[in-house]
Amino acid sequence: MTAPALRFAPLLWAEGASNFGSMLSRLAIPWLATLGLDASTWAMGWLLVAQVGSGAVTALVLAPWLDRANRRSAMLLADGGCAIVLALLAAAAATEVLSMPLLVLAATATGALATVFDMARSAWIGTHVPPADLPRCNAQLSAVGSVSETLAFAGGGWLFQWAGAVTALAVDAGSYVVSAMCVRRLDIGKRPMPQTASRALLSRRVAAAVRAWWADTRGGWRALAADPRLRVLAAIEALVSLGGAIFGACFMVYVTRTLAFEPGLLGMIFALGALGALAGAALAPAVGRRLGSGGAMAVGLVLLAIGNLAPVLAPGVGWAGVGLLVAQQIVGDSGQVLHEVHGRSLRQSLPDPAMLARVDGGLRSAGHLVTVLGALGGGAAAQQWGERPVLAFAAVCALWAAGLAALKLPGRGEPHLRVLSSDGGGV
């Protein structure tokens, strides 16, 4: 194994551990809301808004700091915070004091912490992995996440149905502890933080820090606006986030109430999505070499749209309904991963290395802010017209994004990655 691969390995283990638990909470928290608290699609929209809204603010505020911080420490902080929040949520469920406001608070905290972890991880990869290896490493990251997703979903539905959400949330909290133990093995990968100011100069230093943060944030926005490829990535991020928010606000209510699927069976169906995700991760490097990053993203987004349309045709519990939900998981997840691998590789390779977190934060902020609108609009529209037409519109958003990727992003043979010097730095 090469030196870059050895440095990257602990992050793969961390991804597997944390993703296993987060997939459990991805089942448990919506089921707590829909089955335990009888939440409407409007309330589910607000739950999603809390998560992505906190992520948007976090990306906006902390991106400049992450370009200078010890990224390993930032990931450790995020893992520890998620473990504490989920442990407290499990305790609230166990003592029967759980409510929608508590779920919203938990979603807000985990959304912010997950954004810190994801931005720090992306920036760490961008500065430790050569650009030519980014699609391969990101595909490996997605593959590991898919395996852990299979294990979590295959047992998570039955775990919720038989043992309850408390157990699922407790396992989730423990998984973040395991993830932190893996992250501790990473290279430090830091930029020194300024020394703490003396008390006498504190107010002036704080004012200077705020001015510096604003200048850094504007620098990230300018870098994003100056590169037409990054602008296209931002537009695609917004469209995919819009469709994902609309889908997320309606889907769990749709399958548990309208279609009347039980949690155990749903968990088994959701687990099959990892087969599609593994296929997408395995094919991503080869598809990228053949079609270029833009073509690979377009193919992935078309598959995502086809997958999102499948549940709209489901008649209910039965072989046809199961088959269409399985198709959504396998086809849609394969497309999602194919798109994400190449989108992530582009956002790690196009910006200046010193601007990685700030540009990534700008892209995430665009997606998160659109997600807020999509979650609220999707939840309200589903209450007015039902879930099926709203879910169909989510697929249209993915098709629109596919067109942008095919027409505007680098195709086969078009150079788009940074050239590296012999020591691994961008030149």
VOROMAR-46424 format. One record per residue (C-alpha): residue in one letter; x negated, y, z negated; residue number from 1. Coordinates in Angstrom, 2 decimals. Each point is the difference from the previous one (the first is absolute). Layout:
 resn      c1      c2      c3 resi
    A       X       Y       Z  NUM
...
REM end
This chain:
 resn      c1      c2      c3 resi
    M    0.00    0.00    0.00    1
    T   -1.36    3.42    0.92    2
    A   -0.65    2.72   -2.56    3
    P    3.07    2.08    1.02    4
    A    2.16   -3.14   -0.24    5
    L   -1.34   -0.78   -3.46    6
    R    0.78    3.56   -1.15    7
    F    3.49   -0.32    1.46    8
    A    0.86   -3.39   -1.56    9
    P    1.04    1.25   -3.49   10
    L    2.49    2.34    1.65   11
    L    1.59   -2.96    1.75   12
    W    0.42   -1.79   -3.34   13
    A    1.42    3.17   -1.55   14
    E    2.48    0.32    2.87   15
    G    1.17   -3.58   -0.49   16
    A    0.50    0.41   -3.75   17
    S    1.79    3.34    0.02   18
    N    2.10   -0.79    3.08   19
    F    1.25   -3.22   -1.60   20
    G    1.40    1.92   -2.94   21
    S    1.22    2.99    1.98   22
    M    2.01   -2.32    2.26   23
    L    1.67   -1.39   -3.10   24
    S    0.98    3.48   -1.13   25
    R    1.06    0.83    3.55   26
    L    2.63   -2.71   -0.49   27
    A    0.72    0.52   -3.69   28
    I    0.51    3.78   -0.09   29
    P    2.52    0.17    2.89   30
    W    1.84   -3.02   -1.37   31
    L    0.10    1.60   -3.43   32
    A    1.58    3.05    1.61   33
    T    2.45   -1.78    2.33   34
    L    1.00   -3.04   -2.07   35
    G   -0.68    1.17   -3.57   36
    L    0.96    3.68    0.22   37
    D    2.38   -0.19    3.00   38
    A   -1.85    2.77    1.86   39
    S    1.45    1.44    3.21   40
    T   -1.96    0.64    3.21   41
    W   -0.15    3.67   -1.06   42
    A   -1.58   -0.98   -3.34   43
    M   -2.39   -2.36    1.80   44
    G   -0.97    2.92    2.22   45
    W   -0.89    2.07   -3.07   46
    L   -2.06   -2.90   -1.36   47
    L   -1.99    0.01    3.22   48
    V   -0.25    3.81   -0.07   49
    A   -1.54   -0.13   -3.48   50
    Q   -2.70   -2.37    1.17   51
    V   -0.92    1.70    3.25   52
    G    0.49    3.53   -1.31   53
    S   -2.54   -0.57   -2.74   54
    G   -2.28   -1.54    2.60   55
    A    0.32    3.07    2.22   56
    V   -0.87    2.39   -2.84   57
    T   -2.89   -2.23   -1.09   58
    A   -1.41   -0.18    3.52   59
    L    0.23    3.77    0.35   60
    V   -1.54    0.87   -3.36   61
    L   -2.63   -2.70   -0.52   62
    A   -1.38   -0.59    3.51   63
    P   -2.74    2.68   -0.36   64
    W   -1.02   -1.48   -3.37   65
    L   -0.24   -3.51    1.47   66
    D   -2.46    1.21    2.64   67
    R   -2.39    0.85   -2.86   68
    A    0.99   -2.52   -2.66   69
    N   -1.24   -3.43   -0.94   70
    R    2.44   -1.96    2.10   71
    R   -0.48   -3.19   -1.95   72
    S    0.96    1.83   -3.21   73
    A    3.07    1.45    1.73   74
    M    1.12   -3.51    0.97   75
    L   -0.59   -1.25   -3.54   76
    L    2.05    2.88   -1.40   77
    A    2.86   -0.77    2.38   78
    D   -0.03   -3.73   -0.82   79
    G    0.02    0.68   -3.74   80
    G    2.81    2.51    0.28   81
    C    2.18   -2.37    2.04   82
    A   -0.56   -2.79   -2.53   83
    I    1.16    2.25   -2.86   84
    V    3.07    1.32    1.85   85
    L    1.18   -3.46    1.01   86
    A   -0.59   -1.41   -3.47   87
    L    2.15    2.80   -1.46   88
    L    2.68   -0.65    2.62   89
    A    0.02   -3.69   -0.90   90
    A    0.39    0.92   -3.68   91
    A    2.93    2.29    0.85   92
    A    1.69   -2.80    1.94   93
    A   -0.64   -2.46   -2.83   94
    T    1.57    2.32   -2.60   95
    E    2.97    0.79    2.29   96
    V   -0.62    3.74    0.09   97
    L   -0.66    0.03    3.74   98
    S    1.79    2.66    2.06   99
    M   -0.28    1.60    3.43  100
    P   -1.87    3.04   -1.44  101
    L   -2.61   -2.37   -1.45  102
    L   -0.32   -1.81    3.32  103
    V   -0.41    3.35    1.74  104
    L   -2.73    1.04   -2.48  105
    A   -1.81   -3.30    0.52  106
    A    0.27    0.38    3.78  107
    T   -1.40    3.54   -0.26  108
    A   -3.01   -1.13   -2.04  109
    T   -0.80   -3.07    2.08  110
    G    0.43    1.98    3.23  111
    A   -2.59    2.56   -1.13  112
    L   -2.44   -2.62   -1.28  113
    A    0.35   -2.16    3.11  114
    T   -0.80    3.02    2.17  115
    V   -3.16    0.69   -2.01  116
    F   -1.08   -3.62    0.39  117
    D    0.77   -0.14    3.73  118
    M   -1.79    3.26    0.83  119
    A   -3.03   -0.93   -2.11  120
    R   -0.12   -3.46    1.56  121
    S    0.31    1.37    3.54  122
    A   -2.74    2.58   -0.61  123
    W   -2.25   -2.65   -1.60  124
    I    0.43   -2.25    3.04  125
    G   -0.59    2.90    2.39  126
    T   -3.36    0.78   -1.61  127
    H   -1.20   -3.58   -0.63  128
    V    1.11   -1.87    3.14  129
    P   -1.43    0.78    3.48  130
    P    2.69    1.33    2.38  131
    A   -0.38   -2.95    2.37  132
    D    0.90   -2.34   -2.89  133
    L    3.03    1.99   -1.21  134
    P    2.69   -1.91    1.96  135
    R   -1.43   -3.33   -1.21  136
    C   -0.24    1.09   -3.64  137
    N    3.45    1.59    0.02  138
    A    1.41   -3.15    1.60  139
    Q   -1.60   -2.07   -2.78  140
    L    1.55    2.33   -2.57  141
    S    3.43   -0.45    1.59  142
    A   -0.46   -3.78    0.20  143
    V   -0.83   -0.27   -3.70  144
    G    3.00    2.17   -0.82  145
    S    2.18   -2.26    2.15  146
    V   -1.12   -3.16   -1.81  147
    S    0.74    1.56   -3.38  148
    E    3.34    1.24    1.35  149
    T    0.91   -3.55    1.01  150
    L   -0.73   -1.32   -3.48  151
    A    1.83    2.86   -1.70  152
    F    3.13   -0.09    2.17  153
    A    0.22   -3.80    0.12  154
    G    0.24   -0.14   -3.79  155
    G    1.13    3.53   -0.81  156
    G    3.63   -0.42    0.95  157
    W    0.40   -3.14   -2.08  158
    L   -2.03    1.57   -2.80  159
    F    2.40    2.96   -0.10  160
    Q    3.04   -2.24    0.28  161
    W   -1.11   -2.50   -2.66  162
    A   -2.36    1.89   -2.33  163
    G    1.13    3.59    0.58  164
    A   -1.66    3.24    1.01  165
    V   -1.92    0.31   -3.28  166
    T   -2.25   -2.93    0.87  167
    A   -0.57    1.30    3.54  168
    L   -0.95    3.45   -1.27  169
    A   -2.31   -1.44   -2.67  170
    V   -1.81   -2.08    2.63  171
    D   -0.24    3.11    2.15  172
    A   -1.65    1.94   -2.84  173
    G   -2.51   -2.80   -0.53  174
    S   -0.88   -0.09    3.68  175
    Y   -1.21    3.61   -0.14  176
    V   -2.35   -0.95   -2.83  177
    V   -1.46   -2.74    2.21  178
    S   -0.27    2.50    2.87  179
    A   -1.92    2.42   -2.24  180
    M   -2.44   -2.77   -0.95  181
    C   -0.70   -0.56    3.71  182
    V   -0.36    3.72    0.74  183
    R   -2.65    0.26   -2.73  184
    R   -2.28   -2.12    2.19  185
    L    0.03    2.52    2.85  186
    D   -2.88    2.31    0.86  187
    I    0.42    3.32   -1.76  188
    G    0.49    1.97    3.22  189
    K    0.28    3.37   -1.67  190
    R   -0.78    3.65    0.48  191
    P   -1.01    1.66   -3.25  192
    M    2.67    2.01   -1.77  193
    P   -0.93    3.45   -1.32  194
    Q   -1.14    0.24   -3.60  195
    T    2.60    1.06   -2.57  196
    A    0.15    3.74   -0.41  197
    S   -0.85    1.67   -3.30  198
    R    2.89    1.43   -2.01  199
    A   -1.05    3.58    0.71  200
    L    0.16   -0.49    3.76  201
    L    2.95   -2.37    0.08  202
    S    2.65    2.40    1.33  203
    R   -2.25    1.26    2.80  204
    R   -1.00   -3.54    0.90  205
    V    3.64   -1.10    0.10  206
    A    0.89    2.89    2.31  207
    A   -2.98   -0.82    2.21  208
    A    1.00   -3.66    0.04  209
    V    3.53    0.89    1.11  210
    R   -1.36    2.20    2.79  211
    A   -2.39   -2.77    1.05  212
    W    2.85   -2.55   -0.03  213
    W    2.12    2.23    2.20  214
    A   -2.88    0.55    2.40  215
    D   -0.70   -3.74    0.14  216
    T    3.67   -0.82    0.54  217
    R    0.28    2.51    2.83  218
    G   -3.20   -1.45    1.46  219
    G    1.65   -3.43    0.14  220
    W    3.09    1.44    1.68  221
    R   -2.16    1.88    2.52  222
    A   -1.95   -3.18    0.80  223
    L    3.29   -1.84    0.47  224
    A    1.43    2.73    2.22  225
    A   -3.18    0.43    2.07  226
    D   -0.18   -3.58    1.29  227
    P    2.87   -0.94    2.38  228
    R   -0.42   -3.69   -0.86  229
    L    0.45    0.73   -3.69  230
    R    3.07    2.09    0.80  231
    V    1.48   -2.98    1.84  232
    L   -0.81   -2.23   -2.97  233
    A    1.86    2.47   -2.23  234
    A    3.05   -0.09    2.29  235
    I   -0.04   -3.80    0.06  236
    E   -0.39   -0.06   -3.79  237
    A    3.05    2.27   -0.30  238
    L    2.17   -2.10    2.33  239
    V   -0.97   -3.33   -1.57  240
    S    0.54    1.46   -3.46  241
    L    3.40    1.34    1.01  242
    G    1.10   -3.38    1.30  243
    G   -1.49   -1.81   -2.98  244
    A    1.76    2.29   -2.47  245
    I    3.37   -0.43    1.69  246
    F   -0.52   -3.77    0.10  247
    G   -1.17   -0.13   -3.62  248
    A    2.95    1.98   -1.33  249
    C    2.52   -2.41    1.57  250
    F   -1.58   -3.41    0.40  251
    M    0.18   -1.45   -3.51  252
    V    3.58    1.16   -0.51  253
    Y    0.85   -1.38    3.46  254
    V   -1.40   -3.50   -0.53  255
    T    1.13   -0.45   -3.62  256
    R    3.50    1.50    0.25  257
    T    1.13    0.20    3.62  258
    L   -1.59   -3.31    1.04  259
    A    0.22   -1.53   -3.54  260
    F   -3.39   -1.75   -0.08  261
    E   -1.25   -1.31   -3.36  262
    P   -3.39    1.23   -1.33  263
    G   -1.62   -3.45    0.14  264
    L    0.79   -0.54    3.69  265
    L   -0.94    3.57    0.85  266
    G   -3.38   -0.47   -1.68  267
    M   -0.69   -3.07    2.14  268
    I    0.99    1.90    3.14  269
    F   -2.16    2.98   -0.94  270
    A   -2.94   -2.34   -0.57  271
    L    0.13   -1.05    3.64  272
    G   -0.80    3.57    0.96  273
    A   -3.56   -0.67   -1.07  274
    L   -0.32   -2.46    2.91  275
    G    0.66    2.87    2.36  276
    A   -2.33    2.26   -1.93  277
    L   -2.77   -2.60    0.19  278
    A    0.57   -0.33    3.73  279
    G   -0.17    3.76    0.41  280
    A   -3.22    0.20   -2.03  281
    A   -1.58   -2.88    1.92  282
    L    0.89    1.45    3.40  283
    A   -0.76    3.65   -0.78  284
    P   -3.73    0.06    0.92  285
    A    0.54   -1.88    3.28  286
    V    3.05    2.06    0.99  287
    G   -1.95    3.17   -0.76  288
    R   -2.89   -1.10    2.21  289
    R    2.38   -0.79    2.84  290
    L    2.43    2.93   -0.23  291
    G   -1.87    2.58   -2.06  292
    S    1.22    1.39   -3.28  293
    G    2.92    1.88    1.55  294
    G    1.23   -3.01    1.94  295
    A   -0.31   -2.28   -3.02  296
    M    1.96    2.44   -2.16  297
    A    2.70    0.29    2.68  298
    V    0.42   -3.78    0.22  299
    G    0.20   -0.21   -3.77  300
    L    2.63    2.73   -0.22  301
    V    2.16   -1.65    2.69  302
    L   -0.10   -3.24   -1.99  303
    L    0.90    1.96   -3.14  304
    A    3.03    1.47    1.79  305
    I    1.14   -3.43    1.22  306
    G   -0.35   -1.37   -3.51  307
    N    1.99    2.85   -1.52  308
    L    2.85   -0.58    2.46  309
    A    0.38   -3.68   -0.91  310
    P    1.80    0.45   -3.37  311
    V    2.56    2.29    1.65  312
    L    1.32   -3.06    1.88  313
    A    0.17   -2.27   -3.06  314
    P    3.60   -1.19   -0.66  315
    G   -0.61   -0.97   -3.63  316
    V   -1.28   -2.97   -2.00  317
    G   -0.43   -2.94    2.37  318
    W   -2.45   -1.36    2.53  319
    A    0.40    2.95    2.37  320
    G   -0.48    2.53   -2.78  321
    V   -3.02   -1.83   -1.39  322
    G   -1.53   -0.29    3.46  323
    L    0.36    3.70    0.72  324
    L   -1.44    1.01   -3.39  325
    V   -2.92   -2.37    0.59  326
    A   -0.53    1.56    3.44  327
    Q   -0.04    3.44   -1.60  328
    Q   -2.67   -1.09   -2.44  329
    I   -2.27   -1.80    2.45  330
    V    0.32    2.25    3.05  331
    G    0.27    3.25   -1.91  332
    D   -2.83   -0.73   -2.41  333
    S   -2.35   -1.10    2.78  334
    G    0.63    3.28    1.79  335
    Q   -0.35    2.04   -3.18  336
    V   -3.41   -1.49   -0.78  337
    L   -1.22    0.33    3.60  338
    H    0.93    3.67   -0.05  339
    E   -1.43    0.61   -3.49  340
    V   -3.38   -1.62    0.69  341
    H   -0.72    2.24    2.97  342
    G    1.62    3.09   -1.49  343
    R   -2.10   -0.43   -3.14  344
    S   -3.16   -0.55    2.05  345
    L    0.61    3.18    1.98  346
    R    0.56    2.13   -3.10  347
    Q   -3.22   -1.42   -1.47  348
    S   -2.08    0.59    3.13  349
    L    1.27    3.18    1.67  350
    P   -0.60    2.61   -2.75  351
    D   -3.33    1.26   -1.24  352
    P   -1.17   -2.35   -2.80  353
    A    0.06    2.89   -2.47  354
    M    3.69    0.63    0.80  355
    L    1.33   -3.57   -0.19  356
    A    2.17    0.35   -3.11  357
    R    1.26    3.47    0.93  358
    V    1.08   -1.04    3.49  359
    D    1.48   -3.21   -1.36  360
    G    1.83    2.04   -2.62  361
    G    1.42    2.29    2.68  362
    L    1.26   -2.96    2.01  363
    R    1.52   -1.61   -3.07  364
    S    1.64    3.26   -1.05  365
    A    1.67    0.30    3.41  366
    G    1.30   -3.54   -0.29  367
    H    1.12    0.36   -3.61  368
    L    1.86    3.26    0.56  369
    V    1.89   -1.49    2.94  370
    T    0.72   -3.08   -2.11  371
    V    1.77    2.16   -2.57  372
    L    2.36    1.29    2.71  373
    G    0.48   -3.47    1.46  374
    A    0.77   -1.64   -3.34  375
    L    2.62    2.57   -0.98  376
    G    1.46    0.27    3.49  377
    G    0.03   -3.77    0.49  378
    G    1.64   -0.64   -3.36  379
    A    2.69    2.60    0.62  380
    A    0.61   -1.16    3.58  381
    A    0.34   -3.63   -1.10  382
    Q    2.66    0.97   -2.54  383
    Q    1.86    1.90    2.72  384
    W   -0.28   -2.38    2.99  385
    G   -1.34   -3.26   -1.44  386
    E   -3.46   -1.54    0.05  387
    R   -0.07   -1.56    3.49  388
    P   -0.12    3.17    2.18  389
    V   -2.49    1.60   -2.38  390
    L   -2.30   -3.03    0.18  391
    A    0.23    0.12    3.81  392
    F   -1.14    3.64   -0.01  393
    A   -3.09   -1.04   -2.01  394
    A   -0.99   -2.23    2.94  395
    V    0.35    2.94    2.40  396
    C   -2.55    1.96   -2.05  397
    A   -2.55   -2.82    0.43  398
    L    0.59   -0.06    3.77  399
    W   -0.58    3.75    0.23  400
    A   -3.26   -0.39   -1.92  401
    A   -1.02   -2.83    2.36  402
    G    0.37    2.33    2.97  403
    L   -2.24    2.60   -1.61  404
    A   -2.67   -2.59   -0.79  405
    A    0.01   -1.39    3.53  406
    L   -0.19    3.39    1.70  407
    K   -2.16    2.09   -2.33  408
    L   -2.48   -2.21   -1.86  409
    P   -3.27   -1.55    1.30  410
    G    0.53   -2.88    2.39  411
    R   -2.32   -2.73    1.14  412
    G   -3.51    1.24    0.62  413
    E    0.61    3.47   -1.41  414
    P   -2.59    0.94   -2.64  415
    H    1.51    1.21   -3.25  416
    L   -2.22   -1.20   -2.83  417
    R   -2.80    1.86   -1.69  418
    V   -3.52   -0.92    1.00  419
    L   -2.01   -1.21   -2.96  420
    S   -3.59    0.67   -0.74  421
    S   -2.23   -2.90   -1.06  422
    D    0.68    0.60   -3.70  423
    G    3.80   -0.22    0.46  424
    G    0.81    3.72   -0.13  425
    G    2.04    1.83    2.56  426
    V   -1.86    2.16    2.51  427
REM end
